[in-house]
Amino acid sequence: MCWSTSPWSGPRDWQQALDRLLRSWQNTLGASGRVPPGWDRARQQDPDHEVLSRAGFDVTGRYEFSVEHRWTIPELAGHIRSTSFLPPSVLADRASKFDTDLIAELGRHTANDRLTETVDFAYELARRPARA
């Protein structure tokens, strides 16, 4: 199982601006309910390693690392379209307006046409035990 942090969840000014913009667009498009409320709480109450264990897997290790990443605004627009909360089907005929707003909001935060963040990654390895 693999995870990483999201560009809109970080501490940098551009990340906070992006988070506000995404929430505004979700509200405008009636898409704020696409991610169930409390989804993260449910995962904390039933952690992945316990789900894997119940499914017959042995967790062999969890590994974490961080990497500096530089986004362009078009790359971020593509990444956002890969999410469950603002995919192309939700943006629909408002996609070009979204892109215009994204450029206007994030353009003032770029350095050399890039937005930099530290992405935290984690992965958990599990395997089924050998049968006797």
N, C-alpha and C positions, 0 to 999 in steps of 0.2 A: 504494500500500500504506500502511496506517495502523496505528499502534500507540499504546498508552498503558500507563502503569504500573498495577499492580493495587493495590487498597486494602490488601491483606494483606502487601504487600512493602515497606512503608515503615518509617521509623525511629521513628515515634511510638509511645507506649505502647499506644494502642488498636489500632494496626496489628499490633504484635507479639502482643497478646492475641488478635486475630482470627486471625492465622496459626496460633497454637497451637491455638485452638478448631477451625479447619478441619482441621488435621492429625489432631486427636483424632477428629473425626467421620468423616473418611475412613478411619481405621484401624478404628473401631467398625463402620462399614458395609461394610468390605472393599473400599473404593473407592480405596485409595491407589495402585493400579496403573493408574488411568484415564488418567494423564498418563505417558507413557513416560519411564523414567529416562534422563537425558542428552539430552533433547530440545533443550535450549538449546545444548549442546555441538555437536550436529549442525548447528544453524543458524549457529553461529560458524565452523564448518569449511567451510560452504557458504553464504556470505552471500547475502542476498536479491538484491543488485545483480548477483551472478554468475549466479544462477538466471535473473533477468530477461534478462541479456545472452545467455545460452544459448538463451533462448526468442525471441530476435530483437528485444528492446527496447533502446532507449538510455535510460539513466537520465539525466534532465535536472536533477535536484536532490533534495536531502534537506533538510527543514525541521523544526525542533524548536521547541517552546514549552511553557511551564508555566502552569498555571491553578490558583488555589486553589478547592477544591471542598468543599462541606459536605454530608455524608450524614446522613440519618435512619437509624435502625436498620432500619425496614421497607424503605427503599430498598436498603440493603446486602443484606438478606435476598433481595430480588428479583434483585439483581445476582448474588449467589452462585448462585441457581437458574438463571441463564443460562450458567453455566460447564459445562465438560465433566466436572468432577470431583464436583460435588454438584447435579446437576439434579433436578427433581422426581421423575423415575423412580428415582433412587438414594435420595433422602430418603424417598420413599414414605410409609408410615404413621407414620414418625418425624419428619415435617416439623414438627409442632407442638412436639415436644420440642426439636428443633433451634432453633426460634424462641425458645423459653423460655430455652435456654442462651445464645443470642446476646444476648438482652436482658439477662440476668443478667451476662454477661461484659462487654458494652460499655456498659451503662447507667451504670456508675460513671465512665466516661470522657467522657460527653457534657457539652456546655456549651450551654444553651438547646436541648436535645434534638437537638444536631447533633454530628457528628464531622468535624473539619476535616483536610484533607490537601492537599498540593500534587501535582497530577497532571501528569506529564510526558507530552507527546504528541509524536509524530514522524510524518511522512509522507514517502514517497519517490514522486516523479513519474517516470514512464517513458512512452515512446511508441515506436511502431514507426516506423522511418525511412521516409520517402516512397520509393516505388519509382520508378525511372527509366523 
